[in-house]
Amino acid sequence: MSIKKKRLPQQDFSALVKATLKKKKASEYLDYIDDLILNDQFKEALSLITKAKHLFENNAQFLNREAQICFQKEQYNKALVIYDLLNIPANKQKRDLCLGIKLINEDMIEEALKLTNKLIKSRENEISSRAYGLLADIAFLNKDYKTMYRWSREALKRNAFLESLVDKFFLSIVLTNYFKKSLPFFEKVLDENPYSAKTWLCAGKSYQKTGYDLKAIECFELAIDTNPSLKEAKNLLVETRGY
């Protein structure tokens, strides 16, 4: 499901939840839940969903929203259970992606590969990016690290906002020693999503490995600006500066 709503201004989302609990129409609950999901306020959205499922027992849309949150949070096993329960055709690709992950976890690699090769053709970046991430996982299991690099790069190219893809891509860089090769790509990713502390951190580590200390320092500083609690960036900043 694609939610086409404007982001809410910064506000007290807990107050929003309390206000919505007083409403009686299912459509009003759904509107507020969609706004919360769009603003990544998953805890508050789940609170409303729990309440709404009791009030509107026959409305599958609330369970569908719960599955959407599980999918976005990469809780794929739980999402798969809900998608199978709902059996809604519009959810098929998300359901199949969750199944692909389950197949990989159960060492059914060939079956997972067949399914994933279909999903990478999806027109939805949310699906295709995660599917390329699955191909990277399969390549990792096969110890084919150059292919892992290729697929994880493709995944991050399609979705610069999914941080697990950043981790996957950086692991492939470490395994292939493609630090210098990856620098221009990191710049493109950060142009698209400059709010990812993890991406700034990984870019900084890549610059550090290739001897570009000034660029590394800049990246570590920006990582800390984005996430002041990022201890690794602080340690690496001190290490690179030398004080």
DOVOVEX-266903 format. One line per 5 residues: for each residue x, y, z of N, C-alpha, C, O. Coordinates in Angstrom, 1 decimal, padded with zeros to 4 digits. Atoms other than C-alpha are relative to their C-alpha. Layout:
BEGIN
X Y Z X Y Z X Y Z X Y Z; ...
% end
This chain:
BEGIN
000.8 -001.2 000.0 000.0 000.0 000.0 000.9 001.2 000.0 001.8 001.4 000.8; -000.7 -001.3 000.1 001.3 003.4 -001.0 -000.8 001.1 000.6 -001.9 001.4 000.2; 000.7 -001.0 -000.7 000.4 006.2 001.4 000.4 001.4 -000.6 001.6 001.7 -000.6; -000.3 -001.3 000.6 000.2 009.6 -000.4 -000.5 001.1 000.9 -001.6 001.7 000.7; 000.4 -001.0 -001.0 000.0 012.0 002.5 001.2 000.9 000.3 002.4 000.5 000.1
-001.1 -000.9 -000.4 002.1 015.0 003.6 000.4 -000.3 001.4 -000.3 -000.8 002.2; -000.6 000.3 -001.3 004.4 014.6 006.5 -000.6 001.0 001.0 -000.9 002.2 000.7; 000.5 -000.9 -001.0 003.0 016.0 009.7 001.1 000.9 000.6 002.3 000.5 000.6; -001.0 -000.8 -000.7 004.8 018.9 011.5 000.4 -000.7 001.2 -000.3 -001.5 001.8; -000.4 000.6 -001.3 006.8 018.0 014.6 -001.1 000.3 001.0 -001.5 001.5 001.2
001.1 -000.2 -001.0 004.3 017.5 017.4 000.1 -001.1 001.0 000.9 -002.0 000.9; 000.1 001.1 -001.0 003.4 015.4 020.4 -000.8 -001.1 -000.6 -002.1 -001.0 -000.6; 000.7 001.1 000.6 002.5 012.1 018.8 -000.9 -000.7 001.0 -001.9 -001.3 000.7; 000.8 000.7 -001.1 001.3 010.7 022.1 -001.3 000.7 000.2 -002.4 000.1 000.4; 001.3 -000.8 -000.1 -001.3 013.5 022.3 -000.9 -000.3 -001.2 -002.1 -000.4 -001.0
000.7 000.4 001.2 -002.3 012.6 018.8 -000.7 -001.3 000.2 -001.9 -001.4 -000.2; 000.6 001.3 -000.2 -002.9 009.0 019.8 -001.2 000.2 001.0 -002.3 -000.4 000.7; 001.1 -000.2 -000.9 -005.0 010.1 022.8 -001.2 000.6 -000.6 -002.3 000.3 -000.3; 001.1 -000.7 000.7 -007.1 012.4 020.7 -000.7 -000.9 -000.9 -002.0 -000.9 -001.0; 000.6 000.9 000.9 -007.7 009.7 018.2 -000.9 -001.1 000.7 -001.8 -001.6 000.1
000.7 001.0 -000.7 -008.9 007.2 020.8 -001.4 000.4 000.3 -002.3 -000.4 000.6; 001.3 -000.5 -000.2 -011.9 009.4 021.3 -000.9 000.0 -001.2 -002.1 000.2 -001.1; 000.8 000.0 001.3 -013.0 009.1 017.7 -000.7 -001.4 -000.2 -000.3 -002.4 000.5; 000.8 001.2 000.1 -015.5 006.5 016.6 000.0 -000.6 -001.4 -000.4 -001.8 -001.5; 000.1 000.5 001.4 -015.2 006.2 012.8 001.4 -000.8 -000.3 002.4 -000.3 000.0
-001.2 000.7 000.4 -012.8 003.6 011.4 000.9 000.8 -000.9 002.1 000.7 -000.8; -000.7 -000.8 000.9 -011.8 005.9 008.7 000.9 001.1 000.7 002.0 001.4 000.2; -000.8 -001.0 -000.7 -010.6 008.5 011.2 001.2 -000.7 000.7 002.3 -000.1 000.7; -001.2 000.7 -000.5 -008.4 005.9 012.9 001.0 -000.3 -001.1 002.2 -000.1 -000.9; -000.9 000.4 001.1 -007.0 004.8 009.6 000.8 001.2 -000.5 002.0 001.1 -000.8
-000.6 -001.2 000.4 -006.2 008.4 008.6 001.2 000.4 000.9 002.3 000.7 000.5; -001.0 -000.3 -001.0 -004.3 009.0 011.8 001.2 -001.0 000.0 002.3 -000.7 000.1; -001.0 001.0 000.1 -002.5 005.7 011.6 000.9 000.2 -001.2 002.1 000.0 -001.1; -000.8 -000.2 001.2 -001.4 006.4 008.1 001.0 001.2 000.2 002.1 001.2 -000.3; -000.9 -001.1 -000.3 000.0 009.8 009.2 001.1 -000.4 000.9 002.3 000.0 000.7
-001.1 000.4 -000.9 001.9 008.2 012.0 001.0 -000.9 -000.7 002.2 -000.8 -000.4; -000.9 000.9 000.8 003.4 005.5 009.7 000.9 000.8 -000.9 002.1 000.6 -001.0; -000.7 -000.9 000.9 004.4 008.2 007.3 001.1 000.7 000.7 002.2 001.0 000.1; -001.0 -000.7 -000.9 006.3 009.9 010.1 000.9 -000.9 000.8 001.6 -000.5 001.7; -000.8 001.0 -000.6 007.9 006.7 011.2 -000.3 -000.1 001.5 000.6 -000.5 002.3
000.4 000.1 -001.4 006.0 006.8 014.5 -000.7 -001.3 000.2 -001.9 -001.4 000.4; 000.6 001.3 000.0 005.5 003.1 014.6 -000.6 -000.4 001.3 -001.6 -001.1 001.4; 000.5 000.3 -001.3 005.0 002.7 018.3 -001.4 000.6 000.2 -002.3 -000.1 000.7; 001.3 -000.7 -000.2 002.2 005.2 018.4 -001.1 -000.6 -001.0 -002.2 -000.8 -000.6; 000.9 000.6 001.0 000.7 003.7 015.2 -000.5 -001.4 000.5 -001.7 -001.7 000.4
000.4 001.3 -000.5 000.7 000.2 016.8 -001.0 000.1 001.1 -001.8 -000.7 001.3; 000.9 -000.2 -001.1 -001.0 001.6 019.9 -001.4 000.2 -000.5 -002.4 -000.3 000.0; 001.4 -000.3 000.6 -003.9 002.9 017.8 -000.5 -001.2 -000.7 -001.7 -001.5 -000.6; 000.4 001.2 000.7 -004.0 -000.3 015.7 -000.6 -001.0 001.0 -001.6 -001.6 000.8; 000.5 000.9 -001.0 -004.4 -002.4 018.9 -001.3 000.4 000.5 -002.2 -000.5 000.6
001.3 -000.5 -000.5 -007.3 -000.2 020.1 -001.0 -000.2 -001.1 -002.1 -000.7 -000.8; 000.9 000.0 001.1 -008.9 -000.1 016.7 -000.4 -001.5 -000.4 -001.6 -001.7 -000.7; 000.4 001.4 000.3 -008.8 -003.9 016.2 -001.1 -000.5 000.9 -001.8 -001.4 000.5; 001.1 000.4 -001.0 -011.0 -004.3 019.3 -001.3 000.7 -000.4 -002.4 000.1 -000.2; 001.2 -000.8 000.3 -013.4 -001.6 018.2 -000.6 -000.4 -001.4 -001.8 -000.4 -001.5
000.4 000.3 001.4 -013.6 -002.7 014.5 000.5 -001.4 -000.4 001.4 -001.5 -001.2; -000.6 001.4 000.1 -013.1 -006.5 014.6 -000.1 -000.5 -001.4 000.7 -001.4 -001.8; 000.2 000.5 001.4 -014.3 -007.1 011.0 000.7 000.9 -001.0 000.6 000.6 -002.2; -000.7 -000.8 000.9 -012.1 -004.4 009.5 001.4 -000.4 -000.2 002.2 -000.2 000.7; -001.4 000.6 000.2 -009.0 -006.0 008.0 001.0 001.1 -000.3 002.2 000.7 -000.3
-001.0 -001.0 000.3 -007.4 -002.7 007.2 000.9 000.3 001.1 002.1 000.7 000.9; -000.9 -000.3 -001.2 -006.0 -002.3 010.7 001.0 -001.1 000.1 002.2 -000.8 000.4; -000.9 001.0 000.0 -004.4 -005.7 010.5 001.0 000.2 -001.2 002.2 -000.1 -001.1; -000.8 -000.3 001.1 -003.1 -004.7 007.1 001.1 001.1 000.3 002.2 001.0 -000.1; -000.9 -001.0 -000.4 -001.5 -001.6 008.6 001.1 -000.6 000.9 002.2 -000.2 000.9
-000.9 000.7 -000.9 000.1 -003.8 011.3 001.1 -000.7 -000.9 002.3 -000.7 -000.5; -001.0 000.7 000.9 001.7 -005.9 008.5 000.9 000.9 -000.7 002.1 000.7 -000.8; -000.8 -001.0 000.6 002.9 -002.8 006.8 001.1 000.5 000.9 002.3 000.6 000.5; -001.0 -000.4 -000.9 004.7 -001.7 009.9 001.0 -001.0 000.3 002.2 -000.8 000.3; -000.9 001.1 -000.1 006.2 -005.1 010.4 001.0 -000.1 -001.1 002.2 -000.3 -001.0
-000.9 000.0 001.2 007.5 -005.0 006.9 001.0 001.1 000.0 002.2 000.9 -000.3; -000.9 -001.1 000.0 009.0 -001.6 007.2 001.0 -000.1 001.0 002.2 000.4 000.9; -001.0 000.2 -001.1 010.7 -002.5 010.5 000.8 -001.3 -000.2 001.6 -001.6 000.6; -000.7 001.3 000.3 012.0 -005.7 008.8 -000.3 -001.1 001.0 000.6 -002.0 001.2; 000.4 001.1 -000.8 010.1 -007.9 011.1 -000.8 -001.0 -000.9 -002.0 -001.1 -000.8
000.5 000.7 001.1 009.6 -010.2 008.2 -000.8 -001.3 000.4 -001.8 -001.6 -000.3; 000.7 001.2 -000.4 008.5 -013.4 010.0 -001.5 000.3 000.4 -002.4 -000.3 000.1; 001.3 -000.4 -000.5 005.6 -011.6 011.7 -000.8 000.5 -001.1 -002.0 000.2 -001.2; 000.7 -000.5 001.2 004.7 -009.8 008.5 -000.6 -001.1 -000.9 -001.7 -001.0 -001.4; 000.4 001.2 000.9 004.5 -013.1 006.6 -001.2 -000.7 000.6 -002.1 -001.0 -000.2
001.1 000.7 -000.6 002.1 -014.6 009.1 -001.3 000.9 -000.3 -002.4 000.3 -000.6; 001.1 -000.9 000.2 -000.2 -011.5 008.8 -000.4 000.0 -001.5 -001.6 -000.1 -001.8; 000.3 000.0 001.4 000.0 -011.4 005.0 -000.7 -001.3 -000.5 -001.6 -001.3 -001.2; 000.7 001.2 000.3 -000.9 -015.1 004.8 -001.4 000.0 000.5 -002.3 -000.6 -000.1; 001.3 000.0 -000.6 -003.8 -014.5 007.1 -001.0 000.9 -000.8 -002.2 000.5 -001.0
000.8 -001.0 000.7 -005.1 -011.5 005.1 -000.3 -000.5 -001.4 -001.4 -000.4 -001.9; 000.1 000.5 001.3 -004.5 -013.1 001.7 -000.6 001.1 -001.0 -001.5 000.8 -001.7; 000.4 -001.1 000.8 -004.9 -009.7 -000.1 001.0 000.0 -001.2 002.2 000.1 -001.0; -000.8 000.0 001.1 -003.6 -009.7 -003.7 001.0 001.1 -000.1 002.2 000.9 -000.6; -000.9 -001.1 000.1 -002.1 -006.3 -003.4 001.3 -000.1 000.9 002.3 000.5 000.7
-001.2 000.2 -000.9 000.3 -007.6 -000.7 000.9 -001.1 -000.5 001.9 -001.5 000.2; -000.7 001.2 000.4 001.6 -010.5 -002.8 001.5 000.2 000.0 002.3 -000.7 000.4; -001.5 -000.2 000.1 005.1 -009.0 -003.5 000.6 000.1 001.3 001.7 -000.5 001.6; -000.6 -000.1 -001.4 005.7 -008.1 000.1 -000.1 -001.3 000.7 000.9 -001.7 001.4; 000.2 001.4 -000.6 004.4 -011.5 001.2 001.1 -000.9 -000.6 001.8 -001.6 000.2
-001.0 000.9 000.6 006.8 -013.2 -001.3 001.4 000.4 000.4 002.2 -000.5 000.6; -001.3 -000.4 -000.5 009.7 -011.1 -000.1 000.3 -000.6 001.4 001.3 -001.1 001.7; -000.2 000.6 -001.4 009.1 -012.2 003.5 000.2 -001.5 -000.1 001.0 -002.0 000.6; -000.2 001.5 000.2 008.8 -015.8 002.2 001.4 -000.3 -000.4 002.1 -001.2 000.0; -001.3 000.2 000.5 012.1 -015.4 000.4 001.0 000.0 001.2 002.0 -000.8 001.2
-000.9 -000.1 -001.2 013.8 -014.4 003.7 -000.1 -001.3 000.8 000.9 -001.8 001.3; 000.2 001.2 -000.7 012.3 -017.3 005.4 000.7 -001.2 -000.6 001.3 -002.1 000.0; -000.6 001.1 000.8 013.5 -019.7 002.7 001.5 000.0 000.2 002.2 -001.0 000.3; -001.5 -000.1 -000.2 017.1 -018.3 003.1 000.3 -000.5 001.4 001.3 -001.2 001.6; -000.2 000.4 -001.3 016.9 -018.8 006.8 -000.1 -001.5 000.2 000.5 -002.1 001.2
000.2 001.5 -000.1 015.8 -022.4 006.3 001.0 -000.7 -001.0 000.8 -001.9 -001.2; -001.0 000.6 000.9 018.8 -023.0 003.8 -000.7 -000.5 -001.3 -000.1 -001.4 -001.9; 000.6 000.4 001.3 016.4 -023.4 000.9 000.4 001.1 -001.1 -000.5 001.8 -001.5; -000.6 -001.1 000.8 018.6 -021.2 -001.3 -000.5 000.0 -001.4 -000.8 001.1 -001.9; 000.5 000.0 001.4 017.5 -022.4 -004.7 -001.4 000.6 -000.1 -001.7 001.3 -001.1
001.3 -000.4 000.0 013.9 -021.8 -003.9 -000.1 001.5 000.2 -000.9 002.3 -000.4; -000.1 -001.4 -000.3 014.7 -018.4 -002.4 000.5 000.8 -001.2 000.0 001.9 -001.5; -000.6 -000.6 001.1 016.8 -017.5 -005.5 -001.1 000.2 -001.1 -001.1 001.3 -001.8; 001.0 -000.1 001.0 013.9 -018.2 -007.9 -001.0 001.0 000.3 -001.4 001.8 -000.6; 001.0 -001.0 -000.4 011.5 -016.1 -005.9 000.6 001.4 -000.1 -000.1 002.3 -000.5
-000.6 -001.3 000.0 013.9 -013.3 -005.5 000.3 000.6 -001.4 000.2 001.8 -001.6; -000.2 -000.5 001.4 014.8 -013.1 -009.2 -001.3 000.6 -000.6 -001.2 001.4 -001.6; 001.3 -000.6 000.4 011.1 -012.3 -009.8 -000.2 001.3 000.6 -000.7 002.3 000.0; 000.2 -001.2 -000.8 011.0 -009.7 -007.1 000.9 001.2 -000.4 000.4 002.4 -000.2; -000.8 -001.1 000.4 013.9 -007.6 -008.4 -000.5 000.8 -001.2 -000.1 001.9 -001.5
000.6 -000.7 001.1 011.8 -006.8 -011.4 -001.2 000.9 000.4 -001.8 001.5 -000.5; 001.1 -000.9 -000.4 009.2 -005.0 -009.3 000.2 001.4 -000.3 001.4 001.9 -000.2; 000.0 -001.5 000.3 008.4 -001.4 -010.2 000.1 000.8 001.3 000.4 002.0 001.3; -000.1 -000.7 -001.3 008.3 -000.6 -006.5 001.4 -000.1 000.6 001.8 -001.2 000.9; -001.4 000.0 -000.6 011.7 000.4 -005.1 000.0 -000.7 001.4 001.0 -001.3 001.8
000.1 000.7 -001.3 010.5 -000.8 -001.7 000.2 -001.5 000.0 000.7 -002.1 000.9; -000.1 001.4 000.2 010.3 -004.3 -003.1 001.3 -000.3 -000.6 002.1 -001.2 -000.1; -001.2 000.4 000.8 013.1 -004.4 -005.6 001.3 000.3 000.8 002.3 -000.5 000.7; -001.2 -000.3 -000.8 015.7 -002.8 -003.2 000.2 -001.1 001.0 001.4 -001.6 001.1; -000.1 001.1 -000.9 015.0 -005.4 -000.6 000.3 -001.3 -000.6 001.0 -002.2 -000.1
-000.2 001.3 000.8 015.0 -008.2 -003.2 001.5 000.0 -000.4 002.1 -001.1 -000.3; -001.4 000.0 000.3 018.5 -007.1 -004.3 000.8 -000.3 001.2 001.9 -000.9 001.2; -000.7 000.3 -001.2 019.5 -007.2 -000.7 000.0 -001.5 000.3 000.9 -002.0 000.9; 000.0 001.5 -000.2 018.4 -010.8 -000.6 001.0 -000.7 -000.9 001.6 -001.7 -000.5; -001.0 000.6 000.9 020.5 -011.6 -003.6 001.4 000.2 000.6 002.3 -000.7 000.5
-001.3 -000.2 -000.7 023.4 -010.0 -001.7 000.2 -001.0 001.1 001.3 -001.5 001.3; -000.1 001.0 -001.0 022.6 -012.3 001.2 000.4 -001.4 -000.5 001.2 -002.1 000.1; -000.3 001.3 000.6 022.7 -015.3 -001.0 001.4 -000.1 -000.5 002.1 -001.1 -000.3; -001.4 000.0 000.4 026.0 -014.3 -002.5 000.9 -000.1 001.2 002.0 -000.7 001.1; -000.8 000.1 -001.2 027.4 -013.8 001.0 000.1 -001.5 000.5 001.1 -002.0 000.8
000.0 001.4 -000.4 026.3 -017.4 001.9 000.8 -000.8 -000.9 001.4 -001.8 -000.5; -000.8 000.7 001.0 028.0 -018.6 -001.3 001.5 000.5 000.0 002.3 000.0 -000.8; -001.4 -000.6 -000.1 031.2 -016.6 -000.3 000.4 000.6 -001.3 001.6 000.7 -001.7; -000.3 -000.7 001.2 030.9 -014.8 -003.6 -000.1 001.5 000.3 -001.2 002.2 000.0; 000.0 -001.3 -000.6 031.8 -011.4 -002.2 -000.1 001.1 -001.0 -000.6 002.2 -000.8
000.1 -001.0 001.1 032.2 -009.5 -005.5 -001.5 000.1 -000.5 -001.9 001.2 -000.7; 001.4 000.0 000.4 028.6 -010.5 -006.4 -000.8 000.7 001.1 -001.7 001.4 000.9; 000.7 -000.6 -001.2 027.5 -009.5 -002.9 000.2 001.5 -000.1 -000.8 002.3 000.1; -000.2 -001.4 000.1 029.1 -006.1 -003.5 -000.9 000.6 -001.1 -001.6 001.6 -000.9; 000.8 -000.5 001.1 027.3 -005.7 -006.8 -001.5 000.1 000.4 -002.1 001.1 000.1
001.4 000.0 -000.3 023.9 -006.6 -005.5 -000.4 000.9 001.2 -001.4 001.6 001.2; 000.3 -000.9 -001.1 024.1 -004.7 -002.2 000.1 001.5 -000.5 -000.6 002.3 000.0; -000.1 -001.4 000.6 025.2 -001.6 -004.2 -001.3 000.3 -000.7 -001.8 001.4 -000.6; 001.2 -000.2 000.7 022.2 -002.0 -006.4 -001.2 000.2 000.9 -002.1 001.0 000.7; 001.1 -000.1 -001.0 019.9 -002.4 -003.4 000.0 001.4 000.6 -001.0 002.1 000.7
-000.1 -001.3 -000.6 021.2 000.8 -001.8 -000.2 001.1 -001.0 -000.7 002.2 -000.6; 000.2 -000.9 001.1 021.1 002.6 -005.1 -001.5 000.3 -000.1 -002.0 001.4 -000.4; 001.5 -000.1 000.2 017.3 002.0 -005.2 -000.7 000.5 001.3 -001.8 001.0 001.2; 000.6 -000.4 -001.2 016.7 002.7 -001.5 001.1 000.5 001.0 001.6 -000.3 001.7; -001.1 -000.6 -000.8 019.1 005.1 000.3 -000.5 000.2 001.5 000.3 000.6 002.3
000.6 -000.3 -001.3 016.8 005.2 003.4 -000.1 -001.3 000.9 -000.6 -001.2 002.0; 000.1 001.3 -000.8 016.9 001.5 004.5 001.4 -000.3 000.5 002.3 -000.7 -000.2; -001.3 000.0 -000.6 019.8 001.4 006.9 000.6 -001.4 000.0 001.9 -001.5 000.0; -000.6 001.4 000.0 020.2 -002.4 006.9 000.8 -000.2 -001.3 001.7 -001.0 -001.4; -000.7 000.1 001.3 021.2 -002.0 003.2 001.4 000.7 000.1 002.3 000.3 -000.6
-001.3 -000.7 -000.2 024.0 000.4 004.3 001.0 -001.0 000.7 002.1 -001.1 000.3; -000.8 001.0 -000.7 025.3 -002.3 006.7 000.5 -001.1 -001.0 001.6 -001.5 -001.0; -000.2 001.1 000.9 025.1 -004.9 004.0 001.1 000.4 -001.1 002.0 -000.3 -001.4; -000.9 -000.5 001.0 026.9 -002.7 001.4 001.4 000.2 000.6 002.4 -000.2 000.0; -001.3 -000.2 -000.6 029.7 -001.8 003.8 000.7 -001.3 000.3 001.9 -001.4 000.2
-000.6 001.3 -000.2 030.3 -005.4 004.8 000.6 -000.6 -001.3 001.7 -001.1 -001.3; -000.5 000.4 001.3 030.7 -006.2 001.1 001.3 000.8 -000.4 002.1 000.2 -001.1; -001.2 -000.8 000.3 033.2 -003.4 000.8 001.2 -000.5 000.8 002.3 -000.7 000.3; -001.0 000.5 -000.8 035.2 -004.8 003.7 000.5 -001.4 -000.6 001.7 -001.6 -000.6; -000.3 001.3 000.5 035.1 -008.3 002.2 000.7 000.0 -001.4 001.5 -000.9 -001.7
-000.6 -000.1 001.4 036.2 -007.1 -001.3 001.2 001.0 000.0 001.9 001.1 -001.0; -001.0 -001.1 -000.1 038.5 -004.3 -000.1 -000.2 001.1 -001.1 000.7 001.6 -001.7; 000.4 -001.0 001.0 036.6 -002.0 -002.5 -000.2 001.4 000.6 -001.2 002.1 000.3; 000.2 -001.3 -000.7 037.0 001.1 -000.2 000.0 001.2 -001.0 -000.9 002.0 -001.0; -000.2 -001.1 000.8 038.3 003.5 -002.8 -001.1 000.0 -001.2 -001.6 001.0 -001.5
001.0 000.1 001.0 036.0 002.2 -005.5 -001.4 000.5 000.4 -002.2 000.9 -000.5; 001.3 -000.3 -000.5 033.0 002.9 -003.3 -000.3 001.5 000.3 -001.4 001.9 000.5; 000.1 -001.3 -000.4 033.7 006.5 -002.5 -001.0 000.9 -000.8 -001.9 001.5 -000.3; 001.0 -000.8 000.8 031.8 008.1 -005.5 -001.4 -000.4 000.3 -002.3 000.4 000.2; 001.4 000.5 -000.2 028.8 005.9 -004.8 -000.5 000.5 001.3 -001.7 000.9 001.4
000.4 -000.6 -001.3 028.7 007.0 -001.1 -000.5 001.4 -000.2 -001.4 001.8 000.4; 000.4 -001.4 000.2 028.6 010.6 -002.3 -001.4 000.1 -000.6 -002.2 001.0 -000.2; 001.3 000.0 000.7 025.6 009.8 -004.5 -001.1 -000.3 001.0 -002.2 000.3 001.1; 001.0 000.5 -001.0 023.8 008.0 -001.6 -000.3 001.1 001.0 -001.4 001.4 001.3; 000.2 -001.1 -001.0 024.4 010.9 000.8 -000.6 001.2 -000.6 -001.3 002.0 000.1
000.7 -001.1 000.7 023.2 013.4 -001.8 -001.5 -000.3 000.1 -002.3 000.7 000.3; 001.4 000.4 -000.1 019.9 011.5 -001.7 -000.6 000.0 001.4 -001.7 000.4 001.7; 000.4 000.1 -001.4 019.8 010.9 002.0 001.1 000.5 000.9 001.9 -000.3 001.4; -001.0 -000.5 -000.9 022.0 013.2 004.0 -000.3 -000.1 001.5 000.5 000.4 002.3; 000.4 000.1 -001.4 020.2 012.4 007.2 000.4 -001.4 000.7 -000.1 -001.7 001.8
-000.4 001.3 -000.5 021.7 008.9 007.7 001.3 000.0 000.6 002.4 000.1 000.0; -001.3 000.0 -000.7 024.3 008.9 010.4 000.8 -001.3 -000.4 002.1 -001.2 -000.4; -000.7 001.2 000.3 025.2 005.3 009.5 000.7 000.1 -001.3 001.8 -000.4 -001.5; -000.6 -000.1 001.3 025.9 006.2 005.9 001.2 000.9 000.1 002.3 000.7 -000.5; -001.1 -000.9 -000.3 028.1 009.1 007.0 001.2 -000.7 000.7 002.3 -000.6 000.3
-001.0 000.8 -000.7 029.9 006.7 009.3 000.8 -000.9 -000.9 002.0 -001.0 -000.9; -000.6 001.0 001.0 030.5 004.1 006.6 000.8 000.7 -001.0 001.9 000.2 -001.4; -000.7 -000.8 001.0 031.6 006.7 004.1 001.3 000.5 000.7 002.4 000.4 000.1; -001.2 -000.4 -000.8 034.0 008.1 006.8 001.0 -001.1 000.1 002.2 -000.9 -000.1; -000.9 001.1 -000.2 035.5 004.7 007.4 000.7 -000.4 -001.3 001.8 -000.8 -001.4
-000.6 000.3 001.4 036.0 004.2 003.6 001.0 001.0 -000.3 002.1 000.7 -000.9; -001.0 -001.1 000.2 037.8 007.6 003.4 001.2 -000.3 000.8 002.3 -000.1 000.4; -001.1 000.2 -001.0 039.9 006.7 006.4 000.9 -001.1 -000.6 002.1 -001.0 -000.5; -000.7 001.2 000.5 040.9 003.3 004.8 000.9 000.4 -001.2 001.9 -000.2 -001.4; -000.7 -000.4 001.3 042.0 005.1 001.6 001.0 001.2 000.2 001.5 001.7 -000.7
-000.9 -001.1 -000.3 044.0 007.8 003.4 -000.5 001.4 -000.2 000.3 002.3 000.0; 000.6 -001.3 000.1 041.6 010.7 002.9 -000.5 000.4 001.4 -001.7 000.5 001.6; 000.4 -000.2 -001.4 041.7 011.7 006.5 -000.9 001.3 000.2 -001.8 001.2 001.0; 000.8 -001.2 -000.2 040.2 015.2 006.1 -001.4 -000.3 -000.4 -002.4 000.2 000.3; 001.4 000.4 000.4 037.2 013.8 004.2 -000.6 -001.0 001.1 -001.8 -000.9 001.4
000.5 001.0 -001.1 036.9 011.0 006.9 -000.4 000.8 001.2 -001.5 000.6 001.7; 000.4 -000.8 -001.2 036.9 013.6 009.7 -001.3 000.8 -000.3 -002.2 000.8 000.6; 001.2 -000.7 000.3 034.2 015.6 007.9 -001.2 -000.9 000.1 -002.3 -000.6 000.6; 001.1 000.9 000.0 032.1 012.5 007.5 -000.4 -000.4 001.5 -001.5 -000.6 001.8; 000.3 000.3 -001.4 032.5 011.5 011.2 -000.7 001.1 000.7 -001.6 000.9 001.5
000.6 -001.2 -000.7 031.6 015.0 012.3 -001.5 000.1 -000.4 -002.4 000.4 000.4; 001.4 -000.1 000.5 028.4 014.9 010.1 -000.8 -001.2 000.6 -002.0 -001.0 000.8; 000.7 001.2 -000.6 027.6 011.4 011.5 -000.4 000.4 001.4 -001.5 000.1 001.8; 000.3 -000.4 -001.4 027.8 012.8 015.0 -001.1 001.1 000.1 -001.9 001.1 000.9; 001.0 -001.0 000.0 025.8 015.9 014.1 -001.4 -000.6 -000.2 -002.4 -000.2 000.3
001.2 000.6 000.3 023.1 013.6 012.7 -000.5 -000.9 001.2 -001.7 -000.9 001.5; 000.3 000.9 -001.2 023.2 011.2 015.7 001.1 000.2 001.1 002.1 -000.5 001.0; -001.0 -000.3 -001.0 025.1 012.6 018.7 000.3 -001.2 000.9 001.4 -001.1 001.6; -000.3 001.2 -000.9 024.9 009.2 020.5 000.8 -001.0 -000.7 001.1 -002.1 -000.2; -000.7 001.0 000.8 026.9 007.5 017.8 001.5 -000.1 000.5 002.3 000.6 000.0
-001.3 000.1 -000.7 029.9 006.3 019.9 001.1 -000.3 -001.0 002.2 000.2 -000.9; -001.1 000.5 001.0 031.8 004.6 017.0 000.5 001.2 -000.8 001.7 001.3 -001.0; -000.5 -001.2 000.8 031.9 007.9 015.0 000.8 000.9 000.9 001.8 001.4 000.4; -000.8 -000.9 -001.0 033.2 009.8 018.1 001.4 -000.6 000.1 002.4 000.1 000.1; -001.3 000.7 -000.2 036.0 007.2 018.6 000.8 000.1 -001.2 002.0 000.4 -001.1
-000.8 -000.1 001.2 037.0 007.2 015.0 000.4 001.5 -000.3 001.5 001.7 -000.9; -000.4 -001.4 000.2 037.0 011.0 014.9 001.2 000.3 000.8 002.1 001.0 000.3; -001.1 -000.2 -000.9 039.4 011.1 017.8 001.3 -000.7 -000.6 002.4 -000.1 -000.6; -001.1 000.8 000.5 041.5 008.4 016.2 000.6 000.7 -001.3 001.8 000.7 -001.5; -000.5 -000.5 001.3 041.7 010.1 012.8 000.6 001.4 000.2 001.6 001.7 -000.5
-000.6 -001.3 -000.4 042.4 013.6 014.3 001.3 -000.2 000.7 002.2 000.6 000.5; -001.2 000.2 -000.7 045.0 012.1 016.5 000.0 000.7 001.4 001.0 000.7 002.1; 000.2 -000.6 -001.3 043.6 013.9 019.6 -001.5 -000.1 000.4 -001.8 000.4 001.5
% end
